[in-house]
Amino acid sequence: MFTLMIVDSIINFMKKYIYNRIIISIIASALVTLIIAGAGVLKRPDTIVSDAWYQSPRALDGQIIVIGIDDKALEEIGPYSTWTRSVYAEALEKLAQDPDRLPAVVAIDALFLDESDPESDARLASAAEKLGNVVTASFANIGSRVITDENGNTYFDKNAILTYDEPYDALRDVTCQGHINAMLDTDGILRHALWYITPDGERVYSMAYTAALVYGEKNGMTITEPPASSSGHFYVSYSSLPGGYNDGYSLADLLNGNITPDDFEGKVVFIGPYAVGLQDAYFTSIMHGKQMYGVEFQANVVQAVLDGNYKKEESDLPQALLLFVICFVCFWLFQKKGIKISSVIAVAVIAVYLFAAYLLYEKGIGGIGRILHPLWIPVGVAVFYVASIVIHYVRSALEKQRVTKTFERYVDPEIVKEILKEGTESLSLGGKTCDIAVLFVDVRGFTTMSERLSPEKVVFILNRYLTMASDCVEKNHGTLDKFVGDAMMAFWGAPLPQEDAIMNAVKTAMGIVEGAARVSDELKEEIGEELRVGVGVNFGPAVVGNMGAEKHMDYTAIGDTVNTAARLEANAPGGKVYISRSVADALEGRITYTSLGDTIKLKGKADGFEVLELNSITDKN
């Protein structure tokens, strides 16, 4: 109850200072947008879902093969640390055996830095020169340092090239170079390729992009530039899962002559580590649970470049604006609609957005796929959907509380429970026509009594009498309509139908007469005054509902049936109950009465209206 009071206070505050649902939706949507897009609370889960939603393997065209330095090669040739460069030289010689059936480009994912054995160094350089179109690896040590520009201004460069290593001179002069730097995201996942680095102020492209350029030149293809960031990074759309480029080609097989030009002619050939012990593997965005070897990553990047399968991560600002708009519209609708319709809207918006995001990723704009945050809008919509459920629940609880407060002072508690089960629609302005039994009771000579008694005694008498009368109404499951001075009105059969409404009204009438006699005896002893009441009961159709203004209404009954009951009460002597023929006929055999015929003229009634005096109730059930 205390929580409901707090929520009720908040809602009243919002109604007072925030005038409509639109402003509420704007404020709430802005707040959620700031939390999701500004504070970055979804950054980690969003990247995980993004990887799962966008990345998927594709059918490969077979133009890229990987010859692995795998466990088989290590077993047959020996531990990698014992290898000389003659091993690579022999591999290049095998690939160049048939000058008419050469690979389009050969990229070696290994570093050959300083000169070592002159004979093997010379052999490797010679083999590379003979084969042609060989790409060798360079590597930059990238870190942070303070930079001072030509104007003397200093700044902190997080991507500064601290050192740069190239192949030894003889090999560098006869090959193309491409860097093999792999830049992991902050969560340790490899999602981006580094297009180029700039040692000495000149661009050095990645091994994958350089290999793609050579392949494209061989085949008359135009290689487009990736949509890289200012730091040179671009998003990689993977073509295969880890192991996807593993066709079983081992460097040992190449050296043994088991790989022929049929396998590599005109293709991109990568030679690189393909064994766990060589420690060249990464977790990638296409699969978080299994590492991909670096040489396979290179193959995936080449495939993306050759296909022009580029993706661009959309900036956060337009996505934040889209999030705000969708959240605003959804929350505005959720507040207006019920739970079922809101559920349909929420599911539809989330499904359409995710489908559109995937379609935009695949088809793109201007030939470049666009990457949207997959969780921002679904989470935003879900937040407001849940909020709407809470709001509907709170409103329902408050509405029930309002029903209880409205009726509990006047209606039997059992009737209140039934109203809560049926719903709260009856609390709006308006009414419905139904058959009810109506009772009026009034104190005889109360005006005269009030003139000769002090106000304190008048209030004392009135409270004793009205307490007794209202207890009788509640005991017989009636609805207490109103007190008007010393008069009281009650009715039965509304707001919900009752099986024995007329009998309950008659029992209440007799109970009030008997109760008034007891109160009168008590008052006579206490203050020397007597109390006598007249009661009128009628049954018939009336309009029952909330009457008045939206902010000030009364639940009451109006119509001729009510007026007639009031007229019967007005003519009933003290200690008597007057009823109408409709009451007598409905309770025939259950009560005794005396017909007074048309001897009593009721105001507003035509001649011949029969008035009856209730004598007793014979039905004791």
N, C-alpha and C positions, 0 to 999 in steps of 0.2 A: 504493500500500500504506500509506503514511504517513497519507494522508487517511482511508482505511478504519479505521486504528487510532484516529484521533481520533474519528471517528463512533462507532466501537465503544465507546470510552471514555465518550462522551456518553450513548449508549444505556444502558450499564451504570450510569452515574450516575443516570439517570432511573429505571431499574428499582429502584435501591436507595433513592432518596429520594422518588420519585413512584410510588406503588404501583400505579396502574392507568391504563388508557387514558382514563378519564373525566376524571381530574385533568389529564392532559396536554392533552386537548381543551379543557378549561376555560381553562387558562393560555394556550394558543395562540390560542384564539378571543378572549379578552380583549385580548391583545396586538394582534391584527389589527384589532379594533374600535377600539382607541385610536389606531392609526395612521390608519385610514381615516376614522373619524368625529371623533376628537379632534384629530388633527394637520391634518386637512383637505387631505391630499395629493391627493385627487381633485376638489377644488373646481372647478378650471378645466375638466377634461375632463367632469366630471359635468354642469356647466351646458350644455356643448355638446351632449352626448348627450340631456339633458333637453329642450332646444329641439327637437332633431330627432325625438325620440320622441313628444312630446306635441302639439306645434304642427302643425296641418294646416289647409288652407283648407276652407271649407264653402260650401254653396250659399247665396247671398244672396237675401233676399226683395224687394229693390228699393226698400225704404222709405227708404233713405239714398242721396242722390246728392251727388257732388262736382262743383262748377263750378270749374274750375281757372284760376288765373292762370298760364297756360301760355305756351309760346313763341309760339303764335298770337296770344294776347292782347297780349303784349309787342310783337309785330311790328305789329299793327294800331293799338294805342292809343299805343305808344311806350314808351321805357324806364321801368321802374317808379319810378325816382327822380323822374320828371317828373310823375307822376300827382298829381292833386288828389283831394280826398275826394268831388268831384262824380262821379268814376267809380263809386265804391261807391254813392253816392246814386242814380245812374241805374240801377244793377243792382237795387237794392231797389225802385225805382219800376217796373221791368219785372216783377218778381215780384208786385207789388201791382196790376197793371193790371186783373185780374178779381177783384173783391172776393169773389165766390162760389167762387173756385177758388184759394185761397191755399195756400202751403206751411204745414205744421204748425209748423215752426220754422226760422229761418234763423240760422246761426252763421257769423260772419265771423272767420276765423283770421288776424287782422291787428290790429296795435295802432294806436289813435287816441288819442294821449296829449295833448299840449298843443294848444291852439287854434292854428290856422294862418290860412288864408284865411277870413274871417268868412262870406263868401257860401257857400262850399262846405261849411263846417262846419255852417251853419244848414240847408243843403239836406239833408245827410246825416242830421242829427238829425230833421228833418221827415219824411224818407222812412222812417226807422226807426220813428218814432211812428205813421205812417200804416199801415205794414205790420203792426206789432205782432209780438210773439213773436220779437224779434231778440235774439240773444246776442252780445255783444261781448267782446273779450278784455281781460283784465288780466294783469299779470305781476309776479311777486315775485323779487327778487334774494335768493337763499337762500345763506347761507354760515355760517361759524363765528364765534362770539364768546362772550365771558365774560358770563354772566348773574348778576345778584345779585337774589335773591328778597326778599320782604317781611321775612323774618327775618334778613336780612343774610348768608345763605349764598350762596356763589358756586359756579357749575358751568359747564362748557364745553358749549355747545349747538352741535352740528354742523349743525342744520337751522334756524338762526335766520333770520328774515326781516329782512334788512338794509334793503331798500327795497321799496316796493310802488307800482306804477303802474296807474292806472285810465284809462278814456277821459275825454276832456274833459267838463266838467260837463254841457253840453247833451245830449250823446249818452248819458252815463251815466244821466241822469234818465229817459230814455225806453226804455232797454233793460235786459236782464238781463246781469249780468257773470259770466264764468267764466274762471278763470285758464288759461293755456296753457303752464304750466311742464312741461317734459319732463325727467324724472329718469333719466339713464342709469345702468345698473349699473357696477360698477368695471371691467368688461371692455369698456365702451363700447357695450353692447347695450341696447336699449330693451325691457325686459320688464315693467315696472311702470308703472302710471298713478298720479298723485298725486291722490287723491280730493278733498282740500281743503287749503287753507292757512288760517292764522289771523292775518291782519294785524289789529292793534288788538284781538286776543282774540276776534274773530268769524270764523266759518267762511265761506270763499269757496270754493264747489265748482268743480271743473274745468269747462271749457267743454263737454266731452263729457257729463258727468253732468248739468249744467244743461240742455243741449239735450234729453237723455233725459227729464228731469223735465217739461219743457214739452210734449214729444211725448206723454208718458204722460198728462198732465192733459187734453190735447186728445182723447185716445182712450179715456179712462176706464181707464187701466192703472195698476196699483200698481207703482211702482218700488221695488225692494228695495235696501237698502244693501249695498255690497260688503264682504267680509271683509277690511277694511284693517288694517294694522299700527298700532302706536301712533303712528307718524309720518305715518299717512294714506296709505300706499302699498298698492296691491293689484295682484295678478298679472293680466295681460291675456291672455285667451284670444283670439287673433287669429282673425278670420273669413276674411281674404283675404291673399293674397300682395301684395307691392308691385305696384300697378297694378290690383288687383282691383276697386277702386271707380271706375276710369277708364272711364266710358261715352262718352268723347269730348266731354263737355260743357266748352266753353271759355267764359270770361267774355266773350270777343268775340262768341261765338254768342248769349249772353243779350242783350247790348247791341244786336246786329243783329236781334233778334226771332226767331232761329232756335230758341230754346228756349221752348216753350209750356207752359201749365198742364198739359197732358197728361203732361209730363215731371216736374213737381214738385208737383202738387196733393196736399196731405195728407201730404207727405213731410218728412223731415229734410234740409235743404239746407245744405251746407257750401260756403263760398267761401274759397279760400285759395291760397297759393303752390303751383304745380305745375310748376316749372321749376328746372333745376339751378342756374342763376345766382342764384336767390333764396335759396339756402343754408338751406333748411328741410327737411332730410331726415336720416333716421337708419337705422342698421342695427338690425334688430329680431330678436326670437327666432324668428320664423317663417321668416326667411331672412337668413342672415349675409352672403351674397354680394352682395346688392342692396339699396340704400337705399329706404326708404319715406318719402314726403313726409309732413310733419307733419299736413296736413289729412286724409290717409288714416288716419294713426294715430288722429286724433280720431274718424273714422268707425268704425274698428274698436272703439274703446272704447264708443261709443254702442250699437253692435250687441250687444256683450257685456252692457251694462247693460239694454237692452230685453229681451234673451233671458233675463236672469237667469243668464247663463252664467259664473258665478263659480268661481274656483279658489282653494284655500287651500294654501299650502305648509306641510306638516306639520313640526312642530318636530323637531329632530335627536335628542332624547333617546329617544322611543319607537322611532324608526328605528334608533338605535344598539343598543337592546335587541333588536330584531328581528334585526338583523345578527348580534349575538352568539349568539342562540339558533340561527339557521340555520347559522352557521359551526360551532358546536359539534356539532350533529347531523350535519352533512355530514362534518366531519373524523373524528368518531367512526366513522361508517359507512365512510369511505374507508380508514381503517386496518384495518378488518375485512374489507372486500371486495377483490376483485381489480380490475385496471385496467378490464376491460370493464364490470363492474357499476358501478364508480365513475363511468365515463364516462356511462353512462345516467342515473345519479342526478344528476350535475352538470348535464347538458344539461336534464333535466326540471325541476330546481329553478330554473335560470336562466330557462327558457322560461315556466314557471308564474308566476314572480315578475313578469317583464316584462309578461305578459298581464294579471295581476291589477293591476299598477300602472297600466296603460293603462285598464283597466276602471274602476278607482277614480277616475281622472282624468275619464273621460267621465260616469260615473253618479254618483259621489260619495256622500256621506253627508249626509242632510238637505238634499238639493238643491244642495249645494256640492261640486264636484270636489276631490279631494285629490291633491296633488303629492308623490310620493315620489322619493327619490334613485334614479335608474335604474341607477347604476353601483355603489352600495355593495355590495349583496348579490351581483350577478354577479361583481364583482371579488373579493369575499371568498371566494365558493365556488371561483372559478378559482384563487385563491392556494392554497387547501387541496387542490384537485385536483392541481395541479402538485406541491405538497409531498408528497402521497401517492404520486405517481409516483416522486419522488426517494427517498422512504422505501422503497417497494417495491424500487427499484433497489439501494439501499444494503443492504437486508436480503438481497436475492438475492446481492449481492457478498459480504457477510459470511457468508452461508450456504455459498456456494461455497468461501470461504476456510476455513470450519469443516470442510467435507467434505475439503478438501485436507489440512488439519492432522490430521484424524481418520485418513485412510487412507494418507497419503504415507509414513508410517514403516513400513507393513506391506504395502502393495499395490503392484503394478507400476504405474509412472506411466501406462501406456496405459490400465489399468483405471480409474484415477482420472479420466482425461479422459472416459471413457465415462460414468462416474457423473455427472459434471458436466453432460454432455449430456442424460442421462435425467432429472435432477432430484434433489432432496435429500430426497424423502419417506422414503427408506430410513433416514434418520438418527433417526427417532423410535423410541420403545420398541416392541418387537415383532419378529416375524420371519416368514419364509415358508419353506415346505417346498420343497426342490429337491434334485436329485441332485448330489452333490459327490464329489470324490476327496479323501481325508484322509490326511495324512502325519504320523507321529510319529517323532521321533528322540531318542535318549538316549545319554549316554556310559556305557560299561560300566566299573564299578569306580570311578565318580567319588567316591562317598562315602568309600571307603577312601583314595583319592588325597587328598581334602580333609583327612583326619585326619592325614596324615603330612607334608603340605606347608604352608608358610606361607600366610596369607591372600593375600599379594601374588602369590604364584605361582599360587594357585588362580584368582584373578581374571584374571591374565595368560592362563592356559590357556583359561579359559572365554570370554574376549573373542575370542581367536583363532578358537576353534571356532565360536562363535555368529555371528561376522562371516562366516566362510566359509559356514555353513549358510544364513544369511539371503540372502547373495549368490546362492546356488543357487536359492532360492525366487524371488527377484526376476527372475533370468535366465530362468526358465521360467514367468513370468507368474502366480505364485501369490499368495495372500493369506496373509501371516504373521499367524497368530492370536495366539500368545502365547509367552513364555518362562516356564518354571517351573523355576528352578534351572538344571540342565544339560539339561533337556528342552525341546523346541520342537515346536509344532504349526502346521501350515499346511494350507490346502485350496485346491481349484481348482473352478471352476464357479459361484462366487459372489464378489462380489455380482452379477456378470453372467455369463450362460452363456458357456462357452468351447467351441470346436469340438473340441479335443483335450485336455480336462482330465485324463483318466486318464493319457495318455502323458506329459503335462507333469509330473504327480506322480511317475511312475516315473523319468523322466529326472532329476528333482530328487533322488530317493532314491539313484540310482546316483552322481549328482554329489557328494552329501554323503559317501557311503562313500569314493569316490575322493579327495575333498578332505580327509577326515579322515585318510586314509593319508598324504597329503602333509604335513598339519599335524603328524601324529605323528612323521614323519621329522625335521621341523624342530625339534620340541620335544625329541626325543631328543638332537639335537646341542647344543641350547641349554641345556636344564636336565635332561637325562637322563630324561625322562618320555615315555611312549607314550600315544596316544589312539586308542581304538577305540569305534565307535558301532554301535548296532543300530537298524534302521529298520523301521517297519510302514506298509503302505499298504492302504487299503480304499476301496471305492466303493459308494455307495448313497444313499438318501434321508436328509436331515437337516434340522433347523430352523436357518435361518441368519438372524441379525439382531442387533439391539441388546438385550442382556440386562443387567439390573441395575436401578438407580434412575435417575430422570430426570436427576440431576446427576452420577451416577457410573455409567456404562454401558460395556460392552465389546461390540465387534462380534465375534461368535463363532458357532460351530456346536455344536449339541447333538443327541444321539440315539444310537441303537444303532450306526449306522455309525461314529460318532466313537469310541465306546467300544471297538468291535471293532478299529479301527486302533491304539488305545492298547494293547490286549491283544497284538496281533501284534508291536508294537515291544517290549513288555516281555519277550517270549519269544525275540526275535531275538538270536543271539549277536553278538559284536563283528565288524564287517565284513560282516554279512549283512543282506539285505532280505527280510522276510516279506510276502507279499501274500495276498489272499483270492481265492477262485475267481471272484468277480465281476470283479476286476481282470484276472485271467488270461483269462477268456472275452472280455472287451471288447477285449483286445489280442492276441487269438489271431493267430499268424503274424507278430507284430511284436516279440515277446519270446520268450526261452527261460526255462523255469522247471523246477523239480523239485517234484513233489507229495510232501509229507510225510504225506499222508493225515490220519488223526485221531490220529497218534501224539503230537501236542502238544495238551495240554488247555488251552484258553483259559478264564480265569476268567469265569464268567457265561454260558458257552456250553454248549449241550447236547452230548452225545457225538455224534461223527460230523462235527463241523465240520472242513472240510478247510483245512489250512494249506499254502501253497506258498512255495518259496524262489526268488527272482528270480535268474537266472543272468546274463543279458545282454539287451541291447536290439539286435535285428537291424534294426529300422527306423531308418535314420540321418537321416531327414528331420526 
